[in-house]
Amino acid sequence: MAHIHKKIKKGRPYYYVREIARVNGKPKVVSQIYLGSIERIVELAKGTTEKCKNLSVQEFGALFIANLIEEQVGVAAIIDAVLPGVEQERGPSIGEYFLYAVFNRMVETCSKRALPEWFRATAIQQIRPVDVEQLTSQRYWDKWDRVKPQDLEKIAARFFQKVGQVQQVEADCFLFDTTNYYTYMAGDTPSELAQRGKNKDGKDWLRQVGVALLVSRDTQIPLFYREYEGNRHDSKEFQNILGEVVSAMRQSTAGGRDLTIIFDKGMNSEDNIALIDATPKVHFITTYSPYYGEELIRVKTSRFTAVDTLKNRELDKRGQQEDRLVAYRTTGEYWGKARDVVVTYNPRTATKQRFAFEKKLLRLQETLLDLRMKVRTQKAHWTDAGNIEKHYAEACERLHLPKNLYEIALEDHKHKKHLLFRKNYYRIDRWLEKFGKNILVTDLADWSTDQIVQASLDRYMVEQAFRQSKDGDLVSLYPLRHWTDSKIRCHIFTCLVALTYLRLMEIRLRQAGLSISAATAMENLKKLHSCLCWTASKRSAERMIDPTPIQAQILAAFGYRIASRVLEKYNV
């Protein structure tokens, strides 16, 4: 509670507003604001008798909502049940260290070093009191060093189980994908997780860590994740964890219903599909590389029919039928069995891809013209056919283009070397045929084409989760700034909890009729402040600033409102 505290300095009294809260069961000063001498306090009291003077303004709204979600799930209690405190341990528990890092990842990410300063500017002592001076990077290092991989797996399993109780999954369809997160870890730093590999952000020279994620199709809530070595192929990791993925799917869905997992072509392999085929009541929808299905790509679009999607309906209303997503269905033998195959074609995507392709082709032509000028110098380095081909191949690789789009040759003419090149229109046409097209393969013969296509389109949900995890303001899983595998695992789990809590918040808002993203909600809530006030009747009190309409709607979705600048709970 807040009270006036007097200190004597050089024989003169000075006054402070102190706020005391119980931290680890003991009373502790968590906030102290200087008021000044008695004369200054009298000046503050002048005016209307109950007029409030703002003495301290702190961020309140975002942390308040984050804590409401924590009260439902209780990740701190889950962690402490697996990793109880040791004898004579002081300060926050391991679970609380995780939780306060989760709060930061949900609101405005910063480093562990900056965490105490960030919390001091918030109303955390009103919401969930903690000695913020204990939240140092060194203390995080000490606490997280006690968390072993098997402990974290047990904690994650219990966490997702509790999330499933808070927000039940109704669907029998699940989305799976993988990504990687780069780190600035030095090459000679020991680590099994951080390895060099094909980085999805184009930073192949940096060490990276891979993460696999499973989300439900209906709620978009994460249900399972696993970190793995950055140099391991996605299909290999999928094979290693497929049993755990299926187990997570079954645990989140009541009854013995058939389940469907949707993934992309990076997970395709004979062994992986065989494992799914051998798993009872589990089906799949996957994309298939056009490289291995050229005969499907060449099917004339006149044989395609429009798919029933929300976007297509909107295009129909606007009279833009030529822009609709269309599909062609057939069957074929894939991975040793007959499967249903759907080829989709999106004219708008094809136009965008063609425009980007033409720009790349122009850049490749500019490279060839530059090489031609260098050959004309007749310097030995530029009259070597092998060297010219090497430069051409590197240019194609940078542009992500095949090397057969141009035919190049170094020929002699009048005792001089000349570079000749021309477009290979046949290969260019074959390349253009792929634009806007996607191949889907499934064992769901009883599903309609519309159902298969829509399920595949919904894979954006797991991709969206990864995009959120790479956002610089919320979650912000990368770049990884931890230098040991144990801390990397703890950091990834922290970010996945924050991602899950943000999704739970979005669901709660949507149920209340408020369709806004977690980022928008948090951006608005960060501006909802609390104020410590001093009145003429010598009373101090916590007051809220007047909320904006959107802030009021978000609070109402969680059963709270601000009346006369006081936060109060009411029945929704």
Buried (B, 14 or more C-beta within 10 A) or exposed (E): EBEBBEEEEEEEEBBBBBBBBEBBEEEBBBBEBEBEEEEEBEEBBEEEEEEBBEBBEBBBBBBBBBBBBBEBBBBBBBBBEBBEBEEEEEBBBBBBBBBBBBBBBBBBBBEBEEBBEBBBEBBBBBBBBBBBEBBBEEBBBEBBEEBEEEBBBBBBBBBBBBBBEBBBBEBBBBBBBBBBBBBEBEEEEEBEBBBBBEBBBEBEEBBBBBBBBBBBBBBBBBBBBBBBBBBBBBBBBBBEBBEBBBEBBBBBBEEEEEBBBBBBBBBBBEEBBBBBBEBEEBBBBBBBEBEEBEEBBEBEEEEBEBBEBEBBEEBEEEEEEEBBBBBBBEEEEBBEEEBBBBBBBBBBBBEEBBEEBEEBBEEBBEBBEEBBEBBBEEEEEBBBEEBBBEBBEEBBEEBEBBBEBBEBEBEEEEEEBBBEBEEBEEBBEBBBBBBBBBBBBBBBEEBEBBBBBBBBBBBEBBBEBBEBBBBEEBBBBBBBBBBBBBBBBBBBBBBBBBBBBBBBBBBBBEEBEBEBBBBBBBBBBBBBBBBBBBBBEEEBEBBBBEBEEBBBBBBBBBBBBBEEBEBEEEEE
